[in-house]
Structures are given as C-alpha cells and as structure tokens.
Amino acid sequence: MLKPKQMSRAVIVGHKDIMEATVEAIHGSNLFHLEDYNEDGSGLKLGRPFKNAGEVSKKLIQLRSISSFLGVKKESIPKQKETTVINELDSMLDQLDIEVSNKTEKKSELDSRLKELEALKKDISPFSAIPIDMELYHNYESIKVFAGTVKENIGSAVSQVTSTYEMEYDQSTGTVVLFVKKEDEAKISEILSNFEFREIRIPEISGTPSTLIADITREEEGIQKQITSLETDISSIKDKYSEFILASEELLTIEAEKAEAPVKIATSEHTFIIDGWIPDDQFATLERTIESATNGRAFVSKQKITNADTDIIPIEYDNPKITQPFQEIMDLYARPKYKEIDPTSLIFISFPLFYGMILGDIGYALILLALALGIKKMVKSDAVKPLMNVLIYCQISTLIFGVLYGEFLGFPLASLHTDHGIIPGLIAGFETITLFNSPVGGEVITYPIHRTHIVMTMIIATALIGSIHVNCGYVVGFINERRNHGFAAAMFEKGSWLVVELGIILGVLGYANIAPTEIIGIIVFLIGFVMLIKGEGAQGIVELPSLLSNALSYTRLIAVGLSSIYIASTVNLIAFEMILPQGGIVAVIGAIIVFIFGHALNTVLSIIAPGLHALRLQYVEFFGKFYEGGGRKYNPFGYIRKYTEE
Amino acid sequence: MVDAAAAVVYMDPAGLKAIGAGLAVGLTGLASGIAERDIGSAAIGAMAENESLFGKGLILTVIPETIVIFGLVVALLIS
C-alpha cells in the first residue's frame, strides 16, 4: 500500500523466426513495459518493422482521413468481432473510399463554384440599377467607357465639356457609367478626378445586371440545396459506417503498434532481445504466455535489478481501490520513485481532512456533493472521474466538520450567548453547549464550535496540527532515507529535525516554568543542531526557521475558512437584513437573487480556495520533508480494446 | 492651540485597530500578488511547453500565498 508495485526486469531472447509470435503474445497480454533499445556499439542493431507495417499504416492513414472528413466521434458501440472486421476490412475500406472520395470531390466542386458565383455577384452588384447590357461596355474603337463611383452627380460638369455623351448614374450607390468620345477622354478624366472617381472593374459577361443577379441567386440556391443533400448523404454514410470505422481503426492501430515494435528491439543477424519490465506477480503469466505462443522456443529470464536501474524502473501504483483517486493528485506532482514510500494513502487522509477543516459547512458540502455525484454520472471521461471521487471524499469530510462547526451556508445552526447579546441560530431551540475553557485568549470551547469566536484558540490548534503533519513528513523521510542510505544518514538528515524540535519544546517548557528542563532543552537543541549541520550542511541552518514558518502556514486552515464564512454571512446579511426588510415583492425577488448568486459565487470559491490551500499544504509543507518523485509511468506494451473483441 | 498628546487621546482605538487590520491584509495581499505575478506567468509559460508541469507550476505559484495568510492571521489577532 505504501510502496509502488514490485517490478521485475525481464529479458526475452529468441530466434528471429519467432519474433512476430513473441511480439504478438506480449502485446496481447498488455503487461510488459518495453524498454526502448538504443544502439550502443555492442553489435546489436535495432530491428526493422515487420513486412506488413507499410501496408497497415497506409490503410490507417486512409481510414483516419475518412474518419476525420466524416467527423466520426468516439462513442460507445457494441463490440465487434475481430475476425469479421478483418474479413470485411479491405472491401469495406475500398467501398468507403470510393463513396467518400466521390462526395468530397463533388462537395469541393460545388464549394468552389459557389465562391465563383459569389465573386461575380460582387462584381456585378454596383451595376445592378443600371439597365445596360454588360456586353455593351466593351469593344469600342472610338468610344471610351468610364465605370466607377463618384461622390455626387457629375452630369452638369460633363455637359460643360461635351454634349456628345451617354451617362447613367445611380444615386444610391454612387455608381456612374459614362460613354464619351475618345478625344474627350483626357478632359473627362480630369473632371472625374475632381469628383473622387474610383474605377470599378467591368465584368466580361453578357446580359443586363438585374437579370444576371437574379440568375446567379437562383443558381446559388440550387447549389446550396445540392450541398445540403450531399451533407445528408455524408451523415448517412457516417451513421452506416461509424461502427466499422471505429472498430477497424482500433484493429489497425493495434496492428501498427505490433508492426512497428521491432524498431525498439535489439536484434542481431538471427536473434532478437526484448528488454523490459513487468510487475513481479505477473512474471509467471508472461512466461507461460510466451512459452505457449512460441512452443517454448523463446527464452524468458528474470534479471537482477541493480542499483543503477532503480531510477528507470517504471512505477505502477499499488493502492487499495478506495485511495486510488488520490493517485491523480500524486501524478499532478510527480510519480514516486521505486524505493520511495508512495504517499497516496497518506494524502487520502490528510487532504480531505484539511479541506473539510477549511470549508466545514453543511450547506456547501451538500451542494458540492450533489454536483460531484451529478458530474460523475453524466461525464464518462476517465480523466474526470477520479477528480470527482476526490471531491466526494472532501465533501464527506466537509459535512462532518460542518456538523462540528454547526454551519449552514454561513448561518450558525445553534444560538450563542455572548457578552454582546444572543446570536440567534438557524434551528430554533438549538443552544450552544459550553464544554471547557480554552487555555488561550480567555476563549470558551463549545459545541458546535463557533470558529469566528475562538480565533486565537483555532490559530494555535491549526499550528499544532501543522507541526504534527510536518513531523509525519520527517518520519516518512526518515524511513525513506534509512531504506536508501542507512540508519546513520537518516538520523542526521531527518532525525536531527526531530531532535531540534524536542530541544525547543524542552527549552520552552523550562522557560515557562512548567518543568525544570531549560538547560536540558538547550543541550538537546545544540545536539540536534550539530546533527543537522552534519546531515544537511549549511543548508540546514538556512532552513531552520522553516520549522516555524511551516507550522504557521497551517494557520490557513482557519484563516481561509473564516474568509469563506465572512463571504457567506455577508451575502446573507445583504439579502435578508438589507434588501428583504424594504418590503414588497421586488425586495423578495432581489433578496433571492442576491442570495442565489452570492452563494453560487462562494460555492465556486469553496472548491478553489480550500482545494488549492489543502493541496499546497501537502505539496509544499508535507512533501518538502521527504518526497523526491520523478518516477517513470508504467506503460505496458499493449492496447485496451474498446470497440472490438477477439 | 490643540495639544498633540491630547489629539492622540481622541483617536478611537477600535478605529485604529480596524485600520491596522486592514493594512495587514491589504499590504500582504499586494505583496503576494506582486510575487505571484512573475511566478505565475513563468509557470504558464512552462506549462505551454510541457503540460505535465502543471503540478509543479501550481505549487511554485501558491508559495507566496503564505504572505497574505500571515497578514490575515495578524489582522485576526489585532481585531
């Protein structure tokens, strides 16, 4: 539970004749973490892909391009028989290819025609109000045609220069077409330039603009219809073939993985050597599988794990199911190394504990619990599920602390008698019970615990919890260190901290006249200090004040919680004591809106703030004491089938 | 003429406490913000290169968060 899974290094050796069968067997078992071979001048060379590799990857690319064109989505389908899919694969793929490539060609043709028409329409549209056949703009010997836009009617200006002209002017768009004699061209263009004339290209086409535009619009509509019917065809093809596409893509991926495998394997002229890792308890299974696949012709052997290997051993978690969601939180930081303690089970306790201590509100716990359960049910994604499970654990802890604190959406549940009068609770008749006096700040511990009234006590209590948590970190660090470097190193590096702390405690007790241990405390502290310098060097002295700052850092357990309570009670105050007493239906609606939005905001903050702070206490304060991390993920060579079965 | 010592007497101690608490939270909040700004942008940059750095980036970003927590604790102690 506190260790990663035990691994064995396995080496499989055999003749090249049985390489394919061996790879097939390993891939099928999905247990063996293949170690890539790097050519190191020992004479062994990387293998070549199997013969079918080229063909398989060609088909795979073809299939994937079809799949992306059709937009096939990953969905759950009934599992297909592998043999049926393989038998159909070639013919279906050809058929699919023909159908789809027809459609793609046609669709791209229609698309490009649509674009052309659009461009033409844009060219013609300035002339739309001018009833002249487009053909009549071109091919003159003695007439010059001007077509463009001007800022105002130029008719009078032109008539001053020449009387022999023909002009059409469209007031609304400012388009002007002007037919003049060639010899007047220079003068006219001068006038035009005074009117900010901008030439428009005249499209080479025949027919009057208005009929042309009507024709184009009609054609466009026709094309749109064709595209729509094509799209229906495509989606029907997609529906018809999506099961086949998903299943065959999976099969081809598997085949491609197998076919490419030899490029990771060391080979000589006639033999191959597969090197890798396997969970210790599965070694026998692997041995059996390979033996039956190759009639015992391949030699499987277990290698001794050397010290140099420990850094590259792939790590597979070995945790009970209930703590497994927290592996996700471990992965977010780093996987443990092989010889380290896997702290998943430790944060399974401390993370929800801290989260609950910070939030501690029945109302938010119930809302977030419902939310987490809902998301877990709706979303099937494998990435979301563990996070939702973590959230659920956290909410259970929040619920327990909510009952302890007696809080519901920022309202106290029990009424409290203070020096300033009675603070009413949400539940009538539920009185706060006084338990005992707190040793600090003249505060009184009650049930339910009113966090806002015993701040001093809570600050000290959280700092104490922090000290305990940090010391757990040192103990785990001690165990790790002892396992890797022996007792002496562990004692100097991690044990010294505990000795220093003991010295400080004894010294403080003596200083406060509780016990006559002042001198002993100082001596113990100095011993611990010397051990620390021996264990960690100058760095130890620099880090000494972190004992205090780390413990104080846990005061966030109360500080962040208080800020959450204050936001909630401010929302309640605005809604029920400032808006509601105004009277009238508007005030009621206003109060409800403020209440809902305020608490919705605080609910979101209730995931982020306690979550991040609880996480940080694990990562920085706790892990900092012992955790190294950086193990490789155990990634067995194989495939988990979703759409097919053998 | 108003005596300076007499003027101090007229200051409301509760008000001064509130100002002190406000300064403690406000200034430490600014300090955390300034510290987290640089770390956060660097962490986002690192994450863009390599998504698996999310955990490390998050931790490094929230380290200065302690400053404002201390401010909050001091404010609670004052008031």
Interface residues (C-beta under 8 A of the other chain):
Chain A: D331 L332 Y333 A334 V455 M456 I459 S549 L552 S553 T555 R556 A559 V560 L562 S563 L612 H613 L615 R616 Y619 V620
Chain B: F54 G55 K56 L58 I59 V62 I63 E65 T66 I69 F70 L72 V73 L76 L77
